[in-house]
Amino acid sequence: MATEHLASYDVSSGRRSRAWLRDLTLSSQVCWTLTAIFAASLVYYHWRYEGWLQTIVFAGAITASLFSLVLLISRRALFSIVLIALLVATIVMAADVKRHYIEMVLHAYDVVFYLTSWSTLVFLWADHKLMLLALAGMATLAAGSGLLLWQIDGTRVRRSVSSLLLVFCVGLAAVASYAKGERRNTSFFWDNQYLASFYSSWPETISTLWRGQLMDAVKTQPLPPFAVPATCDLTEKPPHVILIHQESAVPPSFFPQVAYDTALDPFFKSFDGRLHKLRVETYGGASWLTEFSVLAGVSTYSFGGMRTFVQSLMEGKIHDAVPQVLARCGYKNSLFYPVPKDFVASGRFYSTIGIPDIYDYRAQGAKRFNERDRFYYQRVLDNIDGNLAKSDSPLFTFVVTSATHLPYTYKYAPDVDVPGGGAGTDPEMSEYLRRLAMAHMDFDEFRSLLEKRFPKERFLIVQYGDHQPIATRTLLGFDKGSAAEDIQLTPESPGLLTYYSVDGVNYEPPPLPDEDVVEVPYLGTILLNAAGLPLPPSYQARLELMRLCDGRYYTCAKSKSILSFHRRLMDSGLIDGR
């Protein structure tokens, strides 16, 4: 009897609960009014924040397509619009948070990367508990709101109507996608169009998940895997290595129409008196692409549309980068960075490829990101002094400069008397040349101090220009008003030419490559060879490729050789490209 009574109570209680919910059901008129208010709010957001007409229509059409899809399934208008509004709010909040921390907006790959990487989740929980709890709270609110709205939404839209709406919105999104063109080359750094950027990143993410990175290489025949030596077989202590990333540095001699002080020319030449050309893979910005290729020894072009995302994408997946090779040879590695170490996820990427000591601008006590180069050089000198006092280990120091960074619309360090451009030179170019002159001055001082402070130590100094400055855009045939992210260049463009130089203090490097132009993935190999270190098999292969391809990598005529090399890297466990 008790059991029967309890069952009777449960059933009746459930009926009363459902009846209560039915009593809360909103009228169709109220639901449509609320739906219109939410829709108007979404329209306002898209119009206000999603850029120009093409991207507004593209993002709006995608959002409307998602609404139509939910409407098709649920037949409930208010439920559908609130669900999509919460989704949009979540995307915008996540994009804003990500941009705040690493200067990149939300990418579809984040959904996979952050939800499938336990180490990443642990890192986020340790450093950003409040952010994760806020997101969890929002997800709970969305789920609860969804369940409630499902019950109280009084609308019932015919599926024939929602199907037609879905077809129309998808068609409009396709047209708008074509009209807006390809994503700008640095959009995940520059653009504030959170929804448009997130939506447009899904095709390349799906492609990445389907085929993996570097997976074109799988089509090639497998070759014996590379051996990975545990240590270096050294006969003597190798030289300390200083790698200098010269921001926006390009030899003015590349542009005969520019009048400049030729006293700048030695700045770009190596110990052999020659100017060595380097072909990079970005223009006017996105320096991290050059940093990646130099250290990882792989072209960013190999990552397709995901290449602006490459440092996050390949975090923990590269096991034979230049710093890792140097560490196996006993080097103590450090990085001096002029911006926050979380910028585009650089700090975390560098720590996974063998650079444990990362000094960003805060750690160096910089007041701004573009301090004079001498500021960073002084920190390097002090660091070398401190390390040599404690250990006899060779040092690898990666220095990123920033004084030559754009904009060039104001006079940097006006108290410094250095020449700019000659008469008639464009004002931006003239200012850029002034900053180059300061970079030359500061480097010469740094080199002199190395000699004076460490007379018994040997140093190899390798410099490179990460990309050309935006000040060269008119010389390349682009409008004065063109932004860096709007300038699309082919891999063969003269706008991708910079330089690399090799010098020694108390040390004479071996001869440098004879190739007229070397593409940036080979620079790490040149560095290791210039240091007189035994090259691991993977870098011996890079040296052979450089000779076979006449200094080319991505543009090598024997592209199958590059793909076979990528296959060997993956089969050897040196790169996880899948």
Backbone torsions as a table, in degrees:
resi	resn	phi	psi	omega
1	MET	NA	-43.5	179.5
2	ALA	-61.2	-40.5	179.9
3	THR	-64.8	-42.7	179.1
4	GLU	-63.1	-41.0	178.7
5	HIS	-62.0	-42.4	-179.5
6	LEU	-63.9	-43.6	179.5
7	ALA	-62.7	-42.1	178.2
8	SER	-61.6	-38.1	179.5
9	TYR	-67.0	-43.5	-178.8
10	ASP	-63.2	-42.2	-178.9
11	VAL	-65.2	-46.7	-179.0
12	SER	-66.9	-36.6	177.0
13	SER	-62.1	-42.1	178.3
14	GLY	-63.6	-39.6	178.1
15	ARG	-63.2	-41.6	179.4
16	ARG	-63.9	-38.4	179.3
17	SER	-63.2	-45.6	179.7
18	ARG	-66.4	-36.8	177.5
19	ALA	-64.4	-38.5	177.7
20	TRP	-62.8	-41.6	179.3
21	LEU	-67.3	-38.1	178.0
22	ARG	-63.3	-35.0	178.4
23	ASP	-66.2	-25.8	-179.9
24	LEU	-84.8	-8.9	-177.5
25	THR	-56.7	127.7	-178.8
26	LEU	-80.0	148.3	177.8
27	SER	-66.4	157.7	179.5
28	SER	-58.3	-40.3	-179.1
29	GLN	-63.0	-44.0	178.5
30	VAL	-63.2	-44.1	-178.9
31	CYS	-62.3	-43.5	179.8
32	TRP	-67.6	-34.2	176.6
33	THR	-64.1	-47.0	178.4
34	LEU	-64.8	-38.0	177.4
35	THR	-60.7	-42.7	179.2
36	ALA	-63.4	-38.5	179.5
37	ILE	-65.0	-46.3	178.2
38	PHE	-63.7	-40.8	179.4
39	ALA	-63.2	-42.1	178.7
40	ALA	-62.7	-38.3	178.3
41	SER	-63.5	-41.8	178.1
42	LEU	-65.7	-41.7	177.4
43	VAL	-59.7	-44.7	179.6
44	TYR	-60.4	-45.1	-179.5
45	TYR	-60.2	-49.1	-178.4
46	HIS	-59.5	-44.8	-178.8
47	TRP	-65.6	-37.1	-175.0
48	ARG	-79.4	-33.4	-167.3
49	TYR	-123.7	-6.4	-173.1
50	GLU	-101.5	28.6	168.7
51	GLY	88.1	-132.3	-176.2
52	TRP	-97.4	177.6	-168.9
53	LEU	-54.4	-45.0	-176.0
54	GLN	-62.6	-44.0	-178.9
55	THR	-73.7	-31.4	175.8
56	ILE	-62.5	-48.3	-179.3
57	VAL	-65.3	-41.1	179.5
58	PHE	-60.3	-53.5	-179.1
59	ALA	-63.4	-42.4	179.7
60	GLY	-62.7	-40.5	-179.8
61	ALA	-67.1	-38.0	176.7
62	ILE	-65.0	-45.7	177.9
63	THR	-59.8	-43.8	178.6
64	ALA	-65.1	-34.7	177.3
65	SER	-64.4	-42.0	177.7
66	LEU	-63.6	-41.9	175.9
67	PHE	-59.9	-44.9	-178.5
68	SER	-63.6	-37.7	179.6
69	LEU	-65.2	-46.8	177.9
70	VAL	-63.5	-38.6	178.2
71	LEU	-64.2	-40.4	178.4
72	LEU	-60.0	-40.9	-178.0
73	ILE	-76.4	-44.1	-171.2
74	SER	-93.6	-26.6	-173.2
75	ARG	65.3	5.4	-176.4
76	ARG	-107.2	115.8	-174.5
77	ALA	-71.5	-48.6	-178.4
78	LEU	-64.8	-45.5	176.6
79	PHE	-55.1	-45.1	-176.3
80	SER	-66.8	-45.9	-175.9
81	ILE	-69.3	-37.4	178.6
82	VAL	-67.6	-41.5	178.3
83	LEU	-59.8	-44.4	179.8
84	ILE	-69.3	-37.2	176.9
85	ALA	-61.8	-41.6	177.1
86	LEU	-65.6	-38.3	177.0
87	LEU	-62.3	-46.5	178.3
88	VAL	-60.7	-44.4	179.3
89	ALA	-61.1	-40.1	179.4
90	THR	-64.9	-45.0	179.1
91	ILE	-61.0	-46.6	-178.0
92	VAL	-63.6	-45.0	179.5
93	MET	-63.5	-44.9	179.9
94	ALA	-63.8	-40.8	178.7
95	ALA	-63.7	-41.1	-179.6
96	ASP	-67.0	-41.0	177.8
97	VAL	-64.3	-46.0	-179.9
98	LYS	-61.3	-42.9	179.6
99	ARG	-63.9	-36.8	178.7
100	HIS	-61.5	-39.4	-173.7
101	TYR	-89.2	-39.0	-175.3
102	ILE	-129.3	13.5	174.2
103	GLU	59.6	31.1	172.4
104	MET	-137.5	143.5	-180.0
105	VAL	-84.9	172.4	-173.5
106	LEU	-66.2	137.4	178.8
107	HIS	-123.0	147.6	-179.6
108	ALA	-56.6	-32.5	-179.6
109	TYR	-64.0	-22.4	176.9
110	ASP	-58.4	-36.6	-178.7
111	VAL	-58.7	-40.8	178.5
112	VAL	-77.8	-47.4	-173.6
113	PHE	-60.1	-46.9	-175.3
114	TYR	-79.7	-26.2	-177.9
115	LEU	-90.6	-12.6	-179.1
116	THR	-112.2	-2.5	-178.7
117	SER	-108.8	106.1	-179.7
118	TRP	-62.6	-41.1	-179.3
119	SER	-61.9	-36.4	178.5
120	THR	-67.6	-42.6	178.3
121	LEU	-63.2	-38.7	176.8
122	VAL	-62.6	-43.1	178.2
123	PHE	-61.0	-45.3	-179.7
124	LEU	-64.4	-39.6	-179.7
125	TRP	-66.7	-36.9	-179.5
126	ALA	-68.6	-38.8	-172.8
127	ASP	-106.1	-18.7	-173.2
128	HIS	-138.1	50.7	-177.6
129	LYS	-58.6	-45.4	-176.2
130	LEU	-61.9	-39.2	179.2
131	MET	-63.6	-45.9	179.6
132	LEU	-65.3	-40.8	178.4
133	LEU	-64.5	-37.9	177.5
134	ALA	-63.5	-43.0	178.2
135	LEU	-65.1	-41.2	177.8
136	ALA	-63.2	-41.1	177.3
137	GLY	-62.5	-40.6	179.0
138	MET	-65.9	-39.3	178.1
139	ALA	-64.5	-40.7	177.6
140	THR	-63.8	-42.9	177.8
141	LEU	-61.4	-42.5	-180.0
142	ALA	-62.8	-43.7	-179.9
143	ALA	-64.2	-45.8	179.0
144	GLY	-63.0	-43.9	178.8
145	SER	-63.0	-39.0	179.8
146	GLY	-63.1	-44.4	179.1
147	LEU	-63.3	-42.2	179.1
148	LEU	-65.6	-47.1	-178.0
149	LEU	-64.1	-34.3	177.5
150	TRP	-57.1	-37.7	-177.5
151	GLN	-79.4	-37.9	-170.9
152	ILE	-97.5	-8.6	-179.9
153	ASP	-69.3	118.1	-176.7
154	GLY	-89.9	-0.5	180.0
155	THR	-84.2	150.8	173.6
156	ARG	-143.3	98.9	-175.5
157	VAL	-90.0	133.3	177.9
158	ARG	-60.9	139.4	-178.7
159	ARG	-67.8	-26.0	175.6
160	SER	-64.1	-37.3	178.9
161	VAL	-69.8	-47.4	-179.1
162	SER	-66.6	-31.4	177.3
163	SER	-65.4	-45.4	177.6
164	LEU	-62.0	-40.9	178.4
165	LEU	-62.9	-41.2	179.8
166	LEU	-63.5	-45.4	179.5
167	VAL	-61.0	-43.7	179.5
168	PHE	-62.1	-46.5	-177.0
169	CYS	-66.3	-40.5	177.7
170	VAL	-64.0	-42.1	177.6
171	GLY	-63.0	-41.8	178.3
172	LEU	-64.3	-39.8	178.3
173	ALA	-63.1	-39.3	179.4
174	ALA	-64.7	-44.5	178.5
175	VAL	-63.2	-44.8	-179.9
176	ALA	-65.0	-35.9	178.0
177	SER	-62.9	-41.9	176.6
178	TYR	-65.5	-41.1	-176.8
179	ALA	-67.0	-37.7	-177.9
180	LYS	-76.3	-16.5	178.0
181	GLY	75.3	-169.4	-179.0
182	GLU	-69.8	153.6	176.8
183	ARG	-61.3	139.3	177.3
184	ARG	-62.1	148.4	-164.9
185	ASN	-67.3	-14.7	175.0
186	THR	-127.4	30.8	-169.9
187	SER	-62.6	-29.9	-178.7
188	PHE	-79.0	3.3	172.8
189	PHE	-112.3	-44.0	-172.3
190	TRP	-91.2	-39.4	-167.0
191	ASP	-75.8	141.3	173.5
192	ASN	-97.4	6.8	-178.4
193	GLN	-81.1	79.8	-169.4
194	TYR	-61.2	-47.2	-177.2
195	LEU	-70.4	-47.2	-178.9
196	ALA	-60.4	-42.2	179.1
197	SER	-64.8	-44.7	-179.3
198	PHE	-64.3	-47.1	-180.0
199	TYR	-62.1	-44.0	-176.1
200	SER	-70.7	-14.4	-178.6
201	SER	-85.4	-8.8	-176.9
202	TRP	-67.3	-43.5	-179.8
203	PRO	-57.5	-45.7	-179.5
204	GLU	-68.9	-31.1	177.4
205	THR	-68.0	-44.9	177.7
206	ILE	-60.9	-41.7	177.0
207	SER	-61.2	-41.6	179.0
208	THR	-62.9	-45.1	-179.8
209	LEU	-66.3	-32.2	-177.9
210	TRP	-75.0	-45.8	-172.9
211	ARG	-112.9	-11.7	-178.6
212	GLY	75.4	170.5	175.4
213	GLN	-85.9	145.5	179.2
214	LEU	63.2	14.1	-172.4
215	MET	-74.6	-10.5	170.5
216	ASP	-57.6	-25.6	-178.4
217	ALA	-68.5	-24.3	-177.9
218	VAL	-64.0	-24.7	179.8
219	LYS	-68.8	-16.2	-178.7
220	THR	-84.1	162.1	178.3
221	GLN	-71.3	136.5	179.6
222	PRO	-66.8	145.5	175.9
223	LEU	-119.3	162.8	178.7
224	PRO	-55.5	136.6	-178.7
225	PRO	-66.3	154.3	177.1
226	PHE	-71.0	140.3	169.6
227	ALA	-77.6	145.0	-179.8
228	VAL	-117.3	100.6	-179.1
229	PRO	-64.7	138.5	-179.6
230	ALA	-74.1	-30.9	-178.6
231	THR	-140.2	174.1	173.7
232	CYS	-94.8	144.2	173.8
233	ASP	-96.6	87.3	-174.8
234	LEU	-100.2	138.9	176.5
235	THR	-95.1	-19.7	177.7
236	GLU	-153.1	166.0	178.8
237	LYS	-64.8	126.3	-179.4
238	PRO	-76.1	168.2	178.8
239	PRO	-70.5	152.6	167.5
240	HIS	-64.6	144.8	-177.3
241	VAL	-116.3	126.6	175.1
242	ILE	-118.4	116.4	178.0
243	LEU	-104.8	120.6	-175.5
244	ILE	-113.6	118.1	175.1
245	HIS	-87.5	102.3	-178.9
246	GLN	-87.6	107.0	-175.9
247	GLU	-59.3	126.5	172.8
248	SER	55.0	29.6	-174.6
249	ALA	-92.7	125.2	175.8
250	VAL	-141.8	138.4	178.2
251	PRO	-62.4	124.9	177.2
252	PRO	-60.7	-21.4	179.4
253	SER	-63.9	-14.7	175.5
254	PHE	-67.1	-16.4	-174.7
255	PHE	-123.7	91.2	-176.5
256	PRO	-58.1	-24.1	-177.9
257	GLN	-78.3	-5.8	-178.8
258	VAL	-94.8	125.1	175.3
259	ALA	-87.3	122.9	-177.7
260	TYR	-149.3	167.6	177.9
261	ASP	-76.7	112.7	-176.8
262	THR	-66.9	-5.2	173.4
263	ALA	-64.3	-13.8	176.3
264	LEU	-72.8	-25.2	-170.1
265	ASP	-56.1	-42.8	-179.0
266	PRO	-60.6	-23.5	179.9
267	PHE	-58.0	-30.8	-173.6
268	PHE	-98.2	-3.2	-174.9
269	LYS	-96.4	152.1	-179.7
270	SER	-89.6	179.9	-178.2
271	PHE	-60.6	-23.6	-179.4
272	ASP	-85.4	4.5	178.8
273	GLY	79.4	5.1	-177.0
274	ARG	-103.0	154.5	172.3
275	LEU	-97.2	117.2	-177.2
276	HIS	-104.1	122.4	-176.1
277	LYS	-85.8	141.9	178.6
278	LEU	-123.8	130.0	175.0
279	ARG	-99.1	117.0	-179.2
280	VAL	-100.4	-171.6	-170.7
281	GLU	-129.8	22.4	176.8
282	THR	-153.0	156.8	-179.4
283	TYR	-130.2	132.5	171.1
284	GLY	74.4	-8.5	-177.5
285	GLY	178.6	-166.3	-178.7
286	ALA	56.4	50.1	-177.5
287	SER	-57.9	-29.0	-175.8
288	TRP	-62.0	-22.9	177.3
289	LEU	-64.9	-43.0	177.7
290	THR	-67.8	-42.7	177.6
291	GLU	-56.4	-44.3	-179.2
292	PHE	-60.6	-50.6	-176.4
293	SER	-64.2	-38.7	178.8
294	VAL	-61.3	-45.9	-173.4
295	LEU	-85.1	-34.6	-176.9
296	ALA	-89.1	-22.2	179.4
297	GLY	72.5	28.4	179.8
298	VAL	-136.9	144.2	178.7
299	SER	-72.1	136.7	174.7
300	THR	-69.8	-22.5	176.6
301	TYR	-60.7	-25.8	-179.0
302	SER	-66.5	-12.1	-178.7
303	PHE	-100.9	8.5	174.1
304	GLY	57.3	-138.2	-178.7
305	GLY	-67.3	-10.7	-179.9
306	MET	-89.2	2.6	-168.8
307	ARG	-66.4	-30.7	176.8
308	THR	-67.8	-13.8	-177.6
309	PHE	-103.2	11.8	-162.2
310	VAL	-65.0	-35.6	-176.7
311	GLN	-69.2	-40.4	174.7
312	SER	-67.8	-42.1	-177.8
313	LEU	-59.8	-40.5	-173.6
314	MET	-103.2	15.2	176.8
315	GLU	-60.3	122.6	179.3
316	GLY	76.4	6.7	-175.5
317	LYS	-111.0	1.3	178.8
318	ILE	-116.1	127.6	-171.7
319	HIS	-124.8	12.8	-179.4
320	ASP	-144.3	34.8	178.3
321	ALA	-71.7	163.2	-178.4
322	VAL	-53.1	-47.9	178.5
323	PRO	-60.9	-34.3	177.6
324	GLN	-67.4	-40.2	176.2
325	VAL	-62.5	-45.2	179.4
326	LEU	-63.2	-39.2	178.7
327	ALA	-61.5	-38.3	177.4
328	ARG	-66.5	-20.4	176.8
329	CYS	-93.5	10.7	175.3
330	GLY	92.2	5.5	-178.2
331	TYR	-74.9	145.3	170.1
332	LYS	-99.5	120.6	-169.4
333	ASN	-104.8	140.3	177.7
334	SER	-147.4	156.4	-179.0
335	LEU	-130.1	133.3	174.4
336	PHE	-112.5	112.9	-167.9
337	TYR	-118.4	133.5	-173.8
338	PRO	-87.1	0.5	-179.1
339	VAL	-130.2	174.3	177.4
340	PRO	-57.3	141.9	-176.6
341	LYS	-66.9	-16.3	176.7
342	ASP	-84.1	-2.5	179.9
343	PHE	-56.3	124.1	-176.7
344	VAL	42.7	34.1	177.2
345	ALA	64.7	22.4	-174.9
346	SER	-62.9	-46.8	-175.6
347	GLY	-57.2	-46.1	-179.6
348	ARG	-66.1	-38.9	177.8
349	PHE	-63.3	-47.8	-177.6
350	TYR	-63.2	-36.0	179.2
351	SER	-65.9	-27.4	179.9
352	THR	-82.3	-12.5	178.7
353	ILE	-109.5	19.9	170.0
354	GLY	101.1	20.4	175.4
355	ILE	-117.2	93.5	-176.6
356	PRO	-78.4	-29.8	-175.5
357	ASP	-100.9	104.3	-177.8
358	ILE	-116.9	116.0	-179.9
359	TYR	-108.5	101.3	177.4
360	ASP	-83.9	-173.2	-172.4
361	TYR	-64.9	-31.0	178.6
362	ARG	-67.7	-46.4	-179.4
363	ALA	-63.4	-27.1	179.3
364	GLN	-87.6	-6.4	-179.8
365	GLY	77.1	23.9	179.1
366	ALA	-75.8	144.1	177.9
367	LYS	-88.1	-18.0	-179.1
368	ARG	-151.9	164.4	-176.3
369	PHE	-73.8	-29.9	-174.7
370	ASN	-105.3	54.3	171.5
371	GLU	-63.8	159.5	172.9
372	ARG	-54.9	146.9	179.2
373	ASP	-55.4	-34.3	-178.6
374	ARG	-61.2	-27.5	177.6
375	PHE	-61.2	-50.1	-179.1
376	TYR	-69.0	-38.2	178.3
377	TYR	-61.2	-37.9	179.1
378	GLN	-63.6	-40.2	177.1
379	ARG	-64.4	-37.1	177.5
380	VAL	-64.7	-46.1	179.6
381	LEU	-59.3	-43.7	179.2
382	ASP	-64.8	-37.9	179.2
383	ASN	-66.8	-42.4	177.1
384	ILE	-60.9	-45.2	179.6
385	ASP	-58.0	-46.6	-179.2
386	GLY	-64.6	-40.7	-179.6
387	ASN	-69.6	-41.6	-179.8
388	LEU	-66.8	-27.2	177.2
389	ALA	-70.7	-22.8	-176.6
390	LYS	-104.4	-24.0	-172.5
391	SER	-152.7	157.5	177.5
392	ASP	-99.5	9.4	-178.3
393	SER	-66.5	144.0	173.3
394	PRO	-67.4	153.3	-174.8
395	LEU	-117.2	137.3	169.2
396	PHE	-113.1	120.7	-177.8
397	THR	-123.5	120.4	178.3
398	PHE	-104.2	119.6	-176.2
399	VAL	-117.3	126.3	176.7
400	VAL	-109.2	120.3	179.6
401	THR	-92.6	170.4	-175.8
402	SER	-152.3	-5.5	-175.6
403	ALA	-62.8	-28.0	-179.4
404	THR	-88.4	10.5	178.8
405	HIS	-70.4	149.2	173.9
406	LEU	-65.5	164.3	5.1
407	PRO	-84.8	159.6	-179.6
408	TYR	-110.5	26.2	-177.2
409	THR	-92.7	2.7	176.6
410	TYR	-139.6	160.8	-177.7
411	LYS	-84.6	113.0	179.2
412	TYR	-79.3	134.4	179.5
413	ALA	46.5	63.9	-174.1
414	PRO	-61.4	-19.0	-179.9
415	ASP	-76.4	-12.7	-179.4
416	VAL	-89.0	121.9	-176.7
417	ASP	-92.2	93.4	176.9
418	VAL	-132.3	152.9	-177.3
419	PRO	-75.0	148.4	171.4
420	GLY	-107.9	-136.7	178.7
421	GLY	-85.6	164.8	178.3
422	GLY	-75.8	-177.2	-178.7
423	ALA	-57.6	135.2	178.6
424	GLY	84.5	-1.6	179.4
425	THR	-71.5	139.5	176.5
426	ASP	-53.4	135.8	-176.6
427	PRO	-55.5	-40.9	179.0
428	GLU	-64.3	-44.1	178.4
429	MET	-64.1	-39.3	179.0
430	SER	-61.7	-43.7	178.1
431	GLU	-65.3	-39.6	177.3
432	TYR	-60.2	-42.3	179.7
433	LEU	-64.9	-36.4	173.8
434	ARG	-57.2	-45.7	-177.9
435	ARG	-68.2	-35.0	173.9
436	LEU	-61.8	-41.4	178.7
437	ALA	-61.3	-38.8	176.7
438	MET	-67.2	-40.0	177.2
439	ALA	-60.9	-41.5	176.9
440	HIS	-61.9	-46.6	-179.6
441	MET	-59.6	-47.2	-176.5
442	ASP	-68.1	-36.8	177.8
443	PHE	-66.9	-44.1	178.8
444	ASP	-58.2	-40.3	177.6
445	GLU	-64.2	-42.8	179.5
446	PHE	-61.4	-45.5	-179.8
447	ARG	-63.0	-41.3	178.8
448	SER	-62.8	-40.5	179.7
449	LEU	-67.8	-33.3	174.6
450	LEU	-59.9	-44.3	179.6
451	GLU	-63.7	-42.8	-175.6
452	LYS	-74.1	-42.6	-174.2
453	ARG	-80.8	-26.1	-175.6
454	PHE	-132.6	64.0	-173.4
455	PRO	-65.0	-20.9	-177.9
456	LYS	-99.4	0.4	-177.6
457	GLU	-103.8	147.0	177.3
458	ARG	-102.1	137.1	-179.0
459	PHE	-129.9	136.0	166.8
460	LEU	-104.4	127.7	179.6
461	ILE	-117.0	120.0	177.0
462	VAL	-117.4	127.0	177.5
463	GLN	-120.0	153.9	173.7
464	TYR	-152.4	151.8	172.1
465	GLY	-89.5	124.4	-174.0
466	ASP	-74.0	-30.3	176.7
467	HIS	-172.5	167.3	175.4
468	GLN	-75.7	154.1	177.5
469	PRO	-78.5	157.8	177.7
470	ILE	-62.5	-17.9	179.6
471	ALA	-64.3	-15.0	179.5
472	THR	-91.6	0.6	-171.3
473	ARG	-60.4	-39.7	-179.8
474	THR	-69.5	-30.1	177.4
475	LEU	-68.7	-19.9	179.5
476	LEU	-97.8	2.4	176.7
477	GLY	95.7	13.3	179.3
478	PHE	-103.1	159.1	178.7
479	ASP	-65.0	150.4	177.7
480	LYS	-58.2	-33.3	-176.6
481	GLY	-85.7	0.8	-178.2
482	SER	-68.1	131.5	174.4
483	ALA	-85.1	157.1	-177.4
484	ALA	-56.8	-40.5	-176.0
485	GLU	-72.0	-12.6	179.3
486	ASP	-94.1	-6.2	-176.0
487	ILE	-96.2	110.1	179.3
488	GLN	-101.5	124.8	-177.6
489	LEU	-121.4	145.5	172.8
490	THR	-75.7	157.7	179.4
491	PRO	-58.3	-18.8	-178.6
492	GLU	-93.4	-0.9	-172.9
493	SER	-64.6	141.8	174.0
494	PRO	-64.6	-16.5	177.0
495	GLY	-69.9	-8.3	179.0
496	LEU	-104.2	8.8	179.0
497	LEU	-91.2	128.1	169.9
498	THR	-129.7	-134.3	-177.0
499	TYR	-152.3	163.0	163.1
500	TYR	-134.9	150.2	178.0
501	SER	-136.0	149.6	-179.9
502	VAL	-129.1	130.4	-178.9
503	ASP	-142.8	164.1	178.3
504	GLY	-134.7	146.1	171.3
505	VAL	-115.2	116.9	-173.4
506	ASN	59.2	24.6	-175.9
507	TYR	-154.9	132.7	177.4
508	GLU	-108.7	112.7	-179.6
509	PRO	-67.8	160.5	174.0
510	PRO	-71.4	169.6	-179.3
511	PRO	-56.9	146.1	-179.3
512	LEU	-92.3	163.7	-178.5
513	PRO	-56.8	149.1	179.8
514	ASP	-86.6	-12.2	-177.0
515	GLU	-57.8	138.0	-177.4
516	ASP	-64.3	-41.5	178.5
517	VAL	-132.3	133.4	176.9
518	VAL	-115.8	131.9	177.8
519	GLU	-80.6	150.5	-164.8
520	VAL	-58.9	-31.3	179.2
521	PRO	-62.1	-17.3	-179.9
522	TYR	-86.1	-10.1	-172.0
523	LEU	-64.5	-36.3	177.2
524	GLY	-61.4	-38.3	177.1
525	THR	-64.3	-42.6	177.5
526	ILE	-60.7	-41.6	178.8
527	LEU	-60.8	-50.4	-178.5
528	LEU	-61.6	-40.6	179.5
529	ASN	-67.7	-39.8	179.5
530	ALA	-66.0	-27.2	177.8
531	ALA	-79.0	-4.0	179.3
532	GLY	73.5	21.4	-178.3
533	LEU	-86.6	148.8	174.4
534	PRO	-66.8	124.8	-176.6
535	LEU	-76.9	128.8	171.5
536	PRO	-61.0	158.1	-178.3
537	PRO	-52.6	-37.5	-179.4
538	SER	-65.5	-32.8	178.8
539	TYR	-83.9	-27.5	170.0
540	GLN	-61.9	-39.6	177.7
541	ALA	-64.6	-39.0	177.2
542	ARG	-63.1	-40.3	179.4
543	LEU	-62.9	-41.6	178.0
544	GLU	-66.1	-39.7	177.7
545	LEU	-63.6	-40.6	-179.8
546	MET	-59.4	-40.2	179.4
547	ARG	-73.9	-41.5	179.9
548	LEU	-62.8	-39.0	-174.4
549	CYS	-98.2	9.9	179.4
550	ASP	55.8	44.3	176.8
551	GLY	85.8	-5.7	-178.7
552	ARG	-89.0	155.2	176.8
553	TYR	-126.6	-81.6	179.5
554	TYR	-63.0	-34.3	-178.5
555	THR	-92.5	11.4	-179.1
556	CYS	-59.7	133.2	178.8
557	ALA	-64.2	-28.6	178.2
558	LYS	-95.5	65.5	-173.5
559	SER	-61.6	-29.2	179.3
560	LYS	-63.4	-28.9	177.8
561	SER	-66.6	-39.1	177.6
562	ILE	-67.0	-43.6	179.6
563	LEU	-64.3	-39.4	176.7
564	SER	-63.3	-37.8	176.9
565	PHE	-63.2	-43.5	177.0
566	HIS	-61.0	-39.8	178.8
567	ARG	-62.4	-41.1	179.0
568	ARG	-65.8	-39.2	177.2
569	LEU	-59.7	-43.8	-179.5
570	MET	-70.2	-44.0	-179.7
571	ASP	-65.3	-24.6	179.9
572	SER	-87.3	-5.4	-177.9
573	GLY	76.8	15.8	-179.2
574	LEU	-85.0	-26.6	174.6
575	ILE	-138.4	131.8	172.5
576	ASP	-92.3	96.7	-176.7
577	GLY	-101.4	6.3	-175.7
578	ARG	-99.6	NA	NA
